[in-house]
Amino acid sequence: MLLIRRPQRELSFVLIRAFDRRSAVRAPLCPTASAPDHVLMETATLPEVHRAGGLIGAEIRGLDLTREYPDETYEAIRQAWAEHGVIFFRDQHLNAEQRESFARRFGEIRVKQELRKEPDQTRAIGEGWHTDMTCFDEPPVATILFAEEIPPWGGDTQWAGMGPAFEALSAGLRSTLLGLRAIHSNVRKLGLSYEQTDPPEPSIADYDAADGPVHPVVRLIPETGRSVLYVNPEFTMRFEGWTRRESLPLLRFLYEFGIRPEFVTRFKWAPGSIAFWDNRQVWHFAVNDYQGQRRVMHRILLAGTKPIPAAS
């Protein structure tokens, strides 16, 4: 199905695929924020949505995010975000106020921070597959990353889709996982300071003793009705009622399966690039292959809610 919107100004026609996933429940991240009175409002237009990969990711074109658009435009962005897991924008040079204004269109800001790697630093934040902050009762629903300064080579980011990964598992394993919950914790004490980017590996006993929220192993994405795998290598300690040693064989299988090439998309940054991902259904990995170069990004995390278990 296609929704066609004819702009009133001299803007080209734009097509966007309608939201058609079976049993979908359209649930916005939060009530859409209104534009300030002094901001010039653009005529309603829908973005172009171009797939970045067959199973995950899309690039959004046709918008200037320094401008304000009507609610329909942001709803179309929200639909693409929920459908594709991660969406990308290019050539969007926003200042701090504009970054926050854009983010508030999709939810309450929980964290905002600068992520900087200097030429003399060898480790990078996010240098490993993970989902942001699942060690909290209510993990962030989304992450938005804005590129300011990019090295002349390297520094890409990868995302892996846990929706297509779960759907590719056998029916028997899917049924087993639907009945499980897992403990999440920051047992490695990762943090945003450079000193916290590479902490020592805890012992098996540390993993067994780790306390934290218990999340479903398969969670529901309400906007699409999709069931997605919800474990990740950084924060998932063990299955509820299992030891770490008992959990590791199945967890390792899921971690290896989840990063098969068909589930992964890779984005090459440039100044003004934006990545906006659904923290409920993708992992991400910051590729650290630009030693001796500076990389400066701005990150905004949007507040989330407790994960909803997928129906068994």
HURA-V235482 format. One record per residue. N is the residue number from 1. RES is the residue in three letters. PHI is phi in degrees with one decimal (none if undefined). PSI is psi in whole degrees, -180 to 180 (* if undefined). D_CENTER is the distance of its C-alpha to the mean C-alpha in Angstrom with 1 decimal. Layout:
n=N res=RES phi=PHI psi=PSI d_center=D_CENTER
n=N res=RES phi=PHI psi=PSI d_center=D_CENTER
This chain:
n=1 res=MET phi=none psi=145 d_center=26.2
n=2 res=LEU phi=-126.1 psi=139 d_center=25.9
n=3 res=LEU phi=-108.0 psi=123 d_center=25.8
n=4 res=ILE phi=-113.6 psi=127 d_center=27.9
n=5 res=ARG phi=-118.3 psi=125 d_center=28.1
n=6 res=ARG phi=-95.9 psi=108 d_center=31.1
n=7 res=PRO phi=-63.2 psi=150 d_center=30.5
n=8 res=GLN phi=-80.8 psi=-27 d_center=33.6
n=9 res=ARG phi=-90.1 psi=-178 d_center=33.4
n=10 res=GLU phi=-79.9 psi=71 d_center=33.7
n=11 res=LEU phi=-119.0 psi=144 d_center=30.3
n=12 res=SER phi=-69.0 psi=155 d_center=29.8
n=13 res=PHE phi=-62.6 psi=143 d_center=29.0
n=14 res=VAL phi=-130.4 psi=136 d_center=25.4
n=15 res=LEU phi=-112.6 psi=141 d_center=24.4
n=16 res=ILE phi=-139.0 psi=138 d_center=21.2
n=17 res=ARG phi=-67.2 psi=132 d_center=20.9
n=18 res=ALA phi=-68.2 psi=160 d_center=21.5
n=19 res=PHE phi=-80.2 psi=109 d_center=19.5
n=20 res=ASP phi=-133.1 psi=15 d_center=21.4
n=21 res=ARG phi=-64.6 psi=139 d_center=19.7
n=22 res=ARG phi=-58.9 psi=140 d_center=22.4
n=23 res=SER phi=59.0 psi=26 d_center=22.7
n=24 res=ALA phi=-73.0 psi=144 d_center=19.8
n=25 res=VAL phi=-120.1 psi=114 d_center=19.8
n=26 res=ARG phi=-79.9 psi=111 d_center=18.5
n=27 res=ALA phi=-127.4 psi=110 d_center=17.2
n=28 res=PRO phi=-65.1 psi=156 d_center=15.9
n=29 res=LEU phi=-60.4 psi=-41 d_center=13.5
n=30 res=CYS phi=-164.9 psi=168 d_center=16.7
n=31 res=PRO phi=-55.9 psi=136 d_center=19.9
n=32 res=THR phi=-66.3 psi=132 d_center=19.6
n=33 res=ALA phi=-72.1 psi=150 d_center=20.9
n=34 res=SER phi=-91.2 psi=150 d_center=24.1
n=35 res=ALA phi=-74.4 psi=145 d_center=24.9
n=36 res=PRO phi=-59.0 psi=152 d_center=27.5
n=37 res=ASP phi=-61.2 psi=-31 d_center=31.0
n=38 res=HIS phi=-83.3 psi=-6 d_center=31.6
n=39 res=VAL phi=-87.3 psi=131 d_center=28.7
n=40 res=LEU phi=-70.5 psi=125 d_center=29.8
n=41 res=MET phi=-89.9 psi=128 d_center=28.2
n=42 res=GLU phi=-74.2 psi=155 d_center=27.5
n=43 res=THR phi=-64.8 psi=146 d_center=28.9
n=44 res=ALA phi=-55.8 psi=131 d_center=26.6
n=45 res=THR phi=-149.9 psi=151 d_center=24.8
n=46 res=LEU phi=-104.1 psi=143 d_center=22.0
n=47 res=PRO phi=-75.1 psi=158 d_center=19.7
n=48 res=GLU phi=-82.7 psi=134 d_center=20.0
n=49 res=VAL phi=-115.7 psi=114 d_center=17.2
n=50 res=HIS phi=-115.9 psi=122 d_center=17.6
n=51 res=ARG phi=-57.9 psi=137 d_center=16.0
n=52 res=ALA phi=-92.0 psi=-26 d_center=14.7
n=53 res=GLY phi=-152.1 psi=171 d_center=15.4
n=54 res=GLY phi=-68.7 psi=-31 d_center=17.2
n=55 res=LEU phi=-120.7 psi=-12 d_center=14.6
n=56 res=ILE phi=-153.2 psi=141 d_center=11.1
n=57 res=GLY phi=92.6 psi=146 d_center=10.2
n=58 res=ALA phi=-154.8 psi=149 d_center=12.5
n=59 res=GLU phi=-101.7 psi=134 d_center=14.1
n=60 res=ILE phi=-100.6 psi=126 d_center=15.3
n=61 res=ARG phi=-127.6 psi=164 d_center=18.9
n=62 res=GLY phi=92.5 psi=9 d_center=21.9
n=63 res=LEU phi=-125.2 psi=151 d_center=20.7
n=64 res=ASP phi=-114.7 psi=104 d_center=21.8
n=65 res=LEU phi=-75.9 psi=0 d_center=19.4
n=66 res=THR phi=-77.7 psi=-11 d_center=22.2
n=67 res=ARG phi=-99.4 psi=165 d_center=23.8
n=68 res=GLU phi=-103.3 psi=141 d_center=23.4
n=69 res=TYR phi=-122.2 psi=163 d_center=23.2
n=70 res=PRO phi=-66.9 psi=169 d_center=24.2
n=71 res=ASP phi=-57.2 psi=-34 d_center=22.1
n=72 res=GLU phi=-59.3 psi=-35 d_center=22.1
n=73 res=THR phi=-65.3 psi=-46 d_center=20.1
n=74 res=TYR phi=-71.3 psi=-30 d_center=17.2
n=75 res=GLU phi=-66.2 psi=-37 d_center=17.4
n=76 res=ALA phi=-66.2 psi=-39 d_center=17.2
n=77 res=ILE phi=-62.7 psi=-44 d_center=14.0
n=78 res=ARG phi=-61.0 psi=-41 d_center=12.6
n=79 res=GLN phi=-62.1 psi=-44 d_center=14.0
n=80 res=ALA phi=-64.4 psi=-39 d_center=12.5
n=81 res=TRP phi=-60.3 psi=-48 d_center=8.9
n=82 res=ALA phi=-69.7 psi=-35 d_center=9.8
n=83 res=GLU phi=-74.8 psi=-41 d_center=11.9
n=84 res=HIS phi=-102.8 psi=-10 d_center=10.1
n=85 res=GLY phi=86.4 psi=-42 d_center=6.5
n=86 res=VAL phi=-146.1 psi=137 d_center=5.9
n=87 res=ILE phi=-127.0 psi=151 d_center=8.8
n=88 res=PHE phi=-125.0 psi=145 d_center=11.0
n=89 res=PHE phi=-126.1 psi=149 d_center=14.1
n=90 res=ARG phi=-124.7 psi=155 d_center=17.1
n=91 res=ASP phi=56.8 psi=46 d_center=20.1
n=92 res=GLN phi=-118.1 psi=93 d_center=18.8
n=93 res=HIS phi=-94.4 psi=90 d_center=20.7
n=94 res=LEU phi=-101.6 psi=144 d_center=20.0
n=95 res=ASN phi=-85.8 psi=179 d_center=21.7
n=96 res=ALA phi=-59.5 psi=-43 d_center=20.5
n=97 res=GLU phi=-63.6 psi=-42 d_center=21.8
n=98 res=GLN phi=-69.3 psi=-36 d_center=20.2
n=99 res=ARG phi=-61.7 psi=-45 d_center=16.7
n=100 res=GLU phi=-68.6 psi=-38 d_center=17.2
n=101 res=SER phi=-62.4 psi=-43 d_center=18.8
n=102 res=PHE phi=-63.3 psi=-46 d_center=16.0
n=103 res=ALA phi=-61.2 psi=-41 d_center=13.4
n=104 res=ARG phi=-67.0 psi=-16 d_center=16.1
n=105 res=ARG phi=-64.5 psi=-19 d_center=16.2
n=106 res=PHE phi=-119.4 psi=-3 d_center=13.2
n=107 res=GLY phi=162.4 psi=179 d_center=13.8
n=108 res=GLU phi=-79.7 psi=132 d_center=15.5
n=109 res=ILE phi=-73.7 psi=123 d_center=14.6
n=110 res=ARG phi=-97.9 psi=-41 d_center=14.5
n=111 res=VAL phi=-140.8 psi=140 d_center=14.3
n=112 res=LYS phi=-138.0 psi=135 d_center=15.1
n=113 res=GLN phi=-161.1 psi=158 d_center=16.2
n=114 res=GLU phi=-94.8 psi=135 d_center=17.3
n=115 res=LEU phi=-111.8 psi=114 d_center=16.3
n=116 res=ARG phi=-127.9 psi=131 d_center=19.5
n=117 res=LYS phi=-118.7 psi=120 d_center=20.9
n=118 res=GLU phi=-89.1 psi=160 d_center=24.6
n=119 res=PRO phi=-56.8 psi=-28 d_center=26.9
n=120 res=ASP phi=-87.7 psi=-1 d_center=28.6
n=121 res=GLN phi=-95.0 psi=140 d_center=25.5
n=122 res=THR phi=-104.9 psi=-20 d_center=24.8
n=123 res=ARG phi=-100.7 psi=159 d_center=21.7
n=124 res=ALA phi=-132.1 psi=147 d_center=18.1
n=125 res=ILE phi=-69.5 psi=134 d_center=15.4
n=126 res=GLY phi=83.4 psi=19 d_center=12.6
n=127 res=GLU phi=-84.5 psi=68 d_center=15.2
n=128 res=GLY phi=164.6 psi=152 d_center=14.4
n=129 res=TRP phi=-66.7 psi=131 d_center=11.9
n=130 res=HIS phi=-164.9 psi=168 d_center=10.1
n=131 res=THR phi=-116.3 psi=138 d_center=7.5
n=132 res=ASP phi=-65.1 psi=122 d_center=8.0
n=133 res=MET phi=57.4 psi=39 d_center=11.3
n=134 res=THR phi=-72.1 psi=-3 d_center=12.1
n=135 res=CYS phi=-77.7 psi=3 d_center=15.6
n=136 res=PHE phi=-105.4 psi=154 d_center=15.8
n=137 res=ASP phi=-58.6 psi=-38 d_center=17.3
n=138 res=GLU phi=-123.9 psi=84 d_center=14.8
n=139 res=PRO phi=-63.6 psi=155 d_center=11.4
n=140 res=PRO phi=-56.3 psi=140 d_center=9.2
n=141 res=VAL phi=-78.8 psi=-29 d_center=7.8
n=142 res=ALA phi=-151.9 psi=155 d_center=5.4
n=143 res=THR phi=-126.9 psi=136 d_center=5.3
n=144 res=ILE phi=-122.8 psi=125 d_center=7.7
n=145 res=LEU phi=-119.3 psi=124 d_center=9.6
n=146 res=PHE phi=-111.4 psi=128 d_center=13.1
n=147 res=ALA phi=-90.6 psi=127 d_center=15.5
n=148 res=GLU phi=-106.1 psi=-56 d_center=19.0
n=149 res=GLU phi=-127.4 psi=127 d_center=20.9
n=150 res=ILE phi=-123.1 psi=139 d_center=20.2
n=151 res=PRO phi=-65.2 psi=158 d_center=22.5
n=152 res=PRO phi=-67.3 psi=-18 d_center=24.9
n=153 res=TRP phi=-145.0 psi=156 d_center=23.5
n=154 res=GLY phi=69.8 psi=-166 d_center=20.5
n=155 res=GLY phi=80.6 psi=18 d_center=17.4
n=156 res=ASP phi=-68.4 psi=167 d_center=15.0
n=157 res=THR phi=-126.0 psi=143 d_center=11.4
n=158 res=GLN phi=-113.7 psi=149 d_center=10.6
n=159 res=TRP phi=-129.4 psi=145 d_center=7.9
n=160 res=ALA phi=-122.1 psi=132 d_center=9.4
n=161 res=GLY phi=-89.8 psi=119 d_center=9.4
n=162 res=MET phi=-86.3 psi=-8 d_center=10.8
n=163 res=GLY phi=-73.2 psi=-58 d_center=12.4
n=164 res=PRO phi=-62.4 psi=-32 d_center=14.7
n=165 res=ALA phi=-64.1 psi=-46 d_center=15.3
n=166 res=PHE phi=-63.4 psi=-41 d_center=16.6
n=167 res=GLU phi=-67.1 psi=-23 d_center=18.6
n=168 res=ALA phi=-85.8 psi=-9 d_center=20.2
n=169 res=LEU phi=-72.4 psi=161 d_center=21.6
n=170 res=SER phi=-65.8 psi=156 d_center=25.2
n=171 res=ALA phi=-59.9 psi=-37 d_center=26.2
n=172 res=GLY phi=-64.9 psi=-44 d_center=27.8
n=173 res=LEU phi=-70.5 psi=-39 d_center=24.9
n=174 res=ARG phi=-58.0 psi=-44 d_center=22.6
n=175 res=SER phi=-62.3 psi=-41 d_center=25.4
n=176 res=THR phi=-63.7 psi=-46 d_center=25.6
n=177 res=LEU phi=-66.5 psi=-32 d_center=21.9
n=178 res=LEU phi=-62.2 psi=-23 d_center=22.0
n=179 res=GLY phi=-93.9 psi=6 d_center=24.7
n=180 res=LEU phi=-109.0 psi=154 d_center=23.0
n=181 res=ARG phi=-127.5 psi=161 d_center=21.2
n=182 res=ALA phi=-137.3 psi=149 d_center=20.1
n=183 res=ILE phi=-88.2 psi=133 d_center=20.5
n=184 res=HIS phi=-117.0 psi=139 d_center=17.7
n=185 res=SER phi=-160.8 psi=156 d_center=18.9
n=186 res=ASN phi=-95.7 psi=62 d_center=18.6
n=187 res=VAL phi=-66.9 psi=-25 d_center=21.9
n=188 res=ARG phi=-81.8 psi=-7 d_center=21.5
n=189 res=LYS phi=61.8 psi=42 d_center=21.3
n=190 res=LEU phi=-67.1 psi=149 d_center=18.5
n=191 res=GLY phi=-153.8 psi=-176 d_center=18.3
n=192 res=LEU phi=-89.3 psi=-14 d_center=17.8
n=193 res=SER phi=-73.9 psi=156 d_center=21.4
n=194 res=TYR phi=-60.5 psi=-35 d_center=22.4
n=195 res=GLU phi=-64.6 psi=-22 d_center=24.6
n=196 res=GLN phi=-96.9 psi=8 d_center=21.7
n=197 res=THR phi=-80.1 psi=-19 d_center=19.8
n=198 res=ASP phi=-142.0 psi=63 d_center=22.1
n=199 res=PRO phi=-72.6 psi=163 d_center=23.7
n=200 res=PRO phi=-68.2 psi=154 d_center=26.1
n=201 res=GLU phi=-74.5 psi=127 d_center=25.3
n=202 res=PRO phi=-69.2 psi=166 d_center=26.5
n=203 res=SER phi=-82.1 psi=166 d_center=29.2
n=204 res=ILE phi=-56.7 psi=-40 d_center=29.1
n=205 res=ALA phi=-62.4 psi=-37 d_center=30.9
n=206 res=ASP phi=-64.1 psi=-42 d_center=28.2
n=207 res=TYR phi=-64.0 psi=-40 d_center=25.6
n=208 res=ASP phi=-67.8 psi=-33 d_center=28.0
n=209 res=ALA phi=-86.0 psi=-13 d_center=28.8
n=210 res=ALA phi=-62.0 psi=136 d_center=25.2
n=211 res=ASP phi=-113.7 psi=145 d_center=24.6
n=212 res=GLY phi=178.6 psi=-178 d_center=21.5
n=213 res=PRO phi=-65.7 psi=152 d_center=19.9
n=214 res=VAL phi=-106.1 psi=118 d_center=20.3
n=215 res=HIS phi=-114.5 psi=153 d_center=17.4
n=216 res=PRO phi=-63.4 psi=144 d_center=18.0
n=217 res=VAL phi=-73.1 psi=-25 d_center=17.3
n=218 res=VAL phi=-127.3 psi=122 d_center=16.4
n=219 res=ARG phi=-114.8 psi=161 d_center=14.7
n=220 res=LEU phi=-96.1 psi=139 d_center=15.1
n=221 res=ILE phi=-99.3 psi=104 d_center=12.8
n=222 res=PRO phi=-59.8 psi=-35 d_center=15.5
n=223 res=GLU phi=-64.6 psi=-27 d_center=14.9
n=224 res=THR phi=-119.3 psi=-14 d_center=15.5
n=225 res=GLY phi=75.7 psi=13 d_center=17.4
n=226 res=ARG phi=-86.3 psi=143 d_center=15.4
n=227 res=SER phi=-96.0 psi=132 d_center=15.7
n=228 res=VAL phi=-132.3 psi=149 d_center=13.0
n=229 res=LEU phi=-68.0 psi=134 d_center=13.6
n=230 res=TYR phi=-130.1 psi=60 d_center=12.5
n=231 res=VAL phi=-128.9 psi=160 d_center=13.9
n=232 res=ASN phi=-152.7 psi=152 d_center=12.7
n=233 res=PRO phi=-62.6 psi=-24 d_center=15.3
n=234 res=GLU phi=-86.3 psi=-40 d_center=14.9
n=235 res=PHE phi=-116.1 psi=-10 d_center=15.3
n=236 res=THR phi=-84.2 psi=118 d_center=16.9
n=237 res=MET phi=-87.4 psi=-50 d_center=20.7
n=238 res=ARG phi=-171.3 psi=165 d_center=22.6
n=239 res=PHE phi=-77.2 psi=148 d_center=23.2
n=240 res=GLU phi=-60.8 psi=128 d_center=25.0
n=241 res=GLY phi=84.0 psi=-2 d_center=28.7
n=242 res=TRP phi=-111.1 psi=157 d_center=28.3
n=243 res=THR phi=-83.7 psi=169 d_center=28.9
n=244 res=ARG phi=-61.8 psi=-45 d_center=26.7
n=245 res=ARG phi=-62.1 psi=-40 d_center=29.1
n=246 res=GLU phi=-67.7 psi=-34 d_center=29.0
n=247 res=SER phi=-77.6 psi=-31 d_center=25.3
n=248 res=LEU phi=-57.7 psi=-44 d_center=24.7
n=249 res=PRO phi=-58.0 psi=-45 d_center=26.0
n=250 res=LEU phi=-71.6 psi=-42 d_center=23.7
n=251 res=LEU phi=-60.6 psi=-44 d_center=20.6
n=252 res=ARG phi=-63.0 psi=-39 d_center=21.5
n=253 res=PHE phi=-60.5 psi=-46 d_center=22.0
n=254 res=LEU phi=-64.8 psi=-39 d_center=18.6
n=255 res=TYR phi=-65.7 psi=-40 d_center=16.9
n=256 res=GLU phi=-70.8 psi=-40 d_center=19.1
n=257 res=PHE phi=-65.9 psi=-39 d_center=18.7
n=258 res=GLY phi=-66.6 psi=-17 d_center=14.8
n=259 res=ILE phi=-109.9 psi=23 d_center=15.0
n=260 res=ARG phi=-58.7 psi=146 d_center=17.7
n=261 res=PRO phi=-54.3 psi=-34 d_center=17.7
n=262 res=GLU phi=-70.1 psi=-16 d_center=17.3
n=263 res=PHE phi=-95.7 psi=0 d_center=13.9
n=264 res=VAL phi=-116.0 psi=140 d_center=12.6
n=265 res=THR phi=-125.4 psi=151 d_center=12.1
n=266 res=ARG phi=-127.3 psi=137 d_center=13.0
n=267 res=PHE phi=-120.3 psi=129 d_center=13.0
n=268 res=LYS phi=-95.3 psi=120 d_center=16.1
n=269 res=TRP phi=-79.2 psi=156 d_center=15.9
n=270 res=ALA phi=-145.9 psi=158 d_center=18.8
n=271 res=PRO phi=-54.3 psi=132 d_center=19.7
n=272 res=GLY phi=92.8 psi=-3 d_center=18.3
n=273 res=SER phi=-77.3 psi=150 d_center=15.2
n=274 res=ILE phi=-133.5 psi=136 d_center=11.9
n=275 res=ALA phi=-118.1 psi=133 d_center=8.3
n=276 res=PHE phi=-130.5 psi=109 d_center=6.3
n=277 res=TRP phi=-122.4 psi=155 d_center=2.9
n=278 res=ASP phi=-84.9 psi=104 d_center=3.6
n=279 res=ASN phi=-68.3 psi=-10 d_center=3.7
n=280 res=ARG phi=-81.1 psi=-21 d_center=6.9
n=281 res=GLN phi=-135.7 psi=8 d_center=6.9
n=282 res=VAL phi=-135.5 psi=151 d_center=5.4
n=283 res=TRP phi=-97.3 psi=162 d_center=6.9
n=284 res=HIS phi=-142.7 psi=163 d_center=7.3
n=285 res=PHE phi=-149.8 psi=119 d_center=10.8
n=286 res=ALA phi=-86.7 psi=115 d_center=12.6
n=287 res=VAL phi=-77.4 psi=122 d_center=15.8
n=288 res=ASN phi=-102.0 psi=77 d_center=18.8
n=289 res=ASP phi=-129.4 psi=34 d_center=21.5
n=290 res=TYR phi=-134.7 psi=48 d_center=22.9
n=291 res=GLN phi=-58.1 psi=142 d_center=25.4
n=292 res=GLY phi=82.9 psi=5 d_center=27.7
n=293 res=GLN phi=-120.9 psi=158 d_center=25.4
n=294 res=ARG phi=-97.0 psi=143 d_center=23.5
n=295 res=ARG phi=-137.7 psi=125 d_center=19.8
n=296 res=VAL phi=-126.6 psi=123 d_center=18.8
n=297 res=MET phi=-130.0 psi=160 d_center=15.4
n=298 res=HIS phi=-121.7 psi=128 d_center=14.6
n=299 res=ARG phi=-117.1 psi=136 d_center=11.6
n=300 res=ILE phi=-125.7 psi=129 d_center=11.1
n=301 res=LEU phi=-107.4 psi=135 d_center=9.5
n=302 res=LEU phi=-100.4 psi=138 d_center=10.4
n=303 res=ALA phi=-61.1 psi=141 d_center=12.6
n=304 res=GLY phi=-118.3 psi=-169 d_center=12.0
n=305 res=THR phi=-130.0 psi=176 d_center=14.8
n=306 res=LYS phi=-61.8 psi=137 d_center=16.1
n=307 res=PRO phi=-60.1 psi=141 d_center=14.6
n=308 res=ILE phi=-95.1 psi=123 d_center=16.9
n=309 res=PRO phi=-63.8 psi=143 d_center=18.6
n=310 res=ALA phi=-72.4 psi=149 d_center=18.9
n=311 res=ALA phi=-69.7 psi=138 d_center=22.6
n=312 res=SER phi=-86.0 psi=* d_center=24.7
